[in-house]
Amino acid sequence: MSQGNWVQIVALFGWLILAASGFASYRLGWRESIRMALLWAGIFVAVALVFSLAMG
């Protein structure tokens, strides 16, 4: 791996930590967290499906 790849991996890991800490600040329970994650995943899948059908 080149130096640029390692920098990208470290930066992505940093963004993951930042997103996780921001989400943890809401102090939701595990059940609510999983429900919200599934809801957002469903929204993204639905939008991607609509775009793929519209462009395809």
GROMACS elastic network, one bead per residue, 0.5 to 0.9 nm:
[ bonds ]
;  ai    aj funct       b0    kb
    1     4     6  0.81049   500
    1     5     6  0.61635   500
    1     6     6  0.71672   500
    2     5     6  0.54331   500
    2     6     6  0.67856   500
    3     6     6  0.53140   500
    3     7     6  0.63835   500
    3     8     6  0.87766   500
    4     7     6  0.51360   500
    4     8     6  0.62285   500
    4     9     6  0.87149   500
    5     8     6  0.50934   500
    5     9     6  0.62346   500
    5    10     6  0.86981   500
    6     9     6  0.50655   500
    6    10     6  0.61756   500
    6    11     6  0.85144   500
    7    10     6  0.51965   500
    7    11     6  0.60821   500
    7    12     6  0.86033   500
    8    11     6  0.50691   500
    8    12     6  0.61148   500
    8    13     6  0.85511   500
    9    12     6  0.51878   500
    9    13     6  0.61646   500
    9    14     6  0.86106   500
   10    13     6  0.50790   500
   10    14     6  0.61793   500
   10    15     6  0.87390   500
   11    14     6  0.50092   500
   11    15     6  0.62969   500
   11    16     6  0.86541   500
   12    15     6  0.50578   500
   12    16     6  0.61915   500
   12    17     6  0.87051   500
   13    16     6  0.50023   500
   13    17     6  0.63071   500
   13    18     6  0.86533   500
   14    17     6  0.51356   500
   14    18     6  0.61907   500
   14    19     6  0.86558   500
   15    19     6  0.60840   500
   15    20     6  0.84820   500
   16    19     6  0.51721   500
   16    20     6  0.60585   500
   16    21     6  0.85331   500
   17    20     6  0.50936   500
   17    21     6  0.60375   500
   17    22     6  0.85129   500
   18    21     6  0.52693   500
   18    22     6  0.61942   500
   18    23     6  0.86385   500
   19    22     6  0.51506   500
   19    23     6  0.61629   500
   19    24     6  0.85719   500
   20    23     6  0.50786   500
   20    24     6  0.60279   500
   20    25     6  0.86518   500
   21    25     6  0.62535   500
   22    25     6  0.52613   500
   22    26     6  0.73964   500
   23    26     6  0.58050   500
   23    27     6  0.77094   500
   23    28     6  0.84801   500
   23    33     6  0.89046   500
   24    27     6  0.53833   500
   24    28     6  0.72884   500
   25    28     6  0.83117   500
   28    31     6  0.81369   500
   28    32     6  0.61797   500
   28    33     6  0.61964   500
   29    32     6  0.54064   500
   29    33     6  0.61449   500
   29    34     6  0.87029   500
   30    33     6  0.50090   500
   30    34     6  0.61140   500
   30    35     6  0.85091   500
   31    34     6  0.53426   500
   31    35     6  0.62156   500
   31    36     6  0.87025   500
   32    35     6  0.50327   500
   32    36     6  0.61365   500
   32    37     6  0.85749   500
   33    36     6  0.51898   500
   33    37     6  0.61390   500
   33    38     6  0.86378   500
   34    37     6  0.50273   500
   34    38     6  0.61259   500
   34    39     6  0.84753   500
   35    38     6  0.52431   500
   35    39     6  0.61172   500
   35    40     6  0.87231   500
   36    40     6  0.61831   500
   36    41     6  0.85161   500
   37    40     6  0.52651   500
   37    41     6  0.61006   500
   37    42     6  0.85523   500
   38    41     6  0.50145   500
   38    42     6  0.60508   500
   38    43     6  0.85889   500
   39    42     6  0.51231   500
   39    43     6  0.62877   500
   39    44     6  0.88107   500
   40    44     6  0.62416   500
   40    45     6  0.85753   500
   41    44     6  0.52050   500
   41    45     6  0.61337   500
   41    46     6  0.85501   500
   42    45     6  0.51014   500
   42    46     6  0.60299   500
   42    47     6  0.85751   500
   43    46     6  0.51421   500
   43    47     6  0.61934   500
   43    48     6  0.85662   500
   44    47     6  0.51842   500
   44    48     6  0.60577   500
   44    49     6  0.84892   500
   45    48     6  0.50740   500
   45    49     6  0.60278   500
   45    50     6  0.85933   500
   46    49     6  0.50649   500
   46    50     6  0.61937   500
   46    51     6  0.86745   500
   47    50     6  0.50960   500
   47    51     6  0.62160   500
   47    52     6  0.85677   500
   48    51     6  0.51458   500
   48    52     6  0.60545   500
   48    53     6  0.85702   500
   49    52     6  0.50962   500
   49    53     6  0.61280   500
   49    54     6  0.84963   500
   50    53     6  0.52267   500
   50    54     6  0.60686   500
   50    55     6  0.85801   500
   51    54     6  0.50077   500
   51    55     6  0.59564   500
   51    56     6  0.81440   500
   52    55     6  0.52510   500
   52    56     6  0.56024   500
   53    56     6  0.51624   500
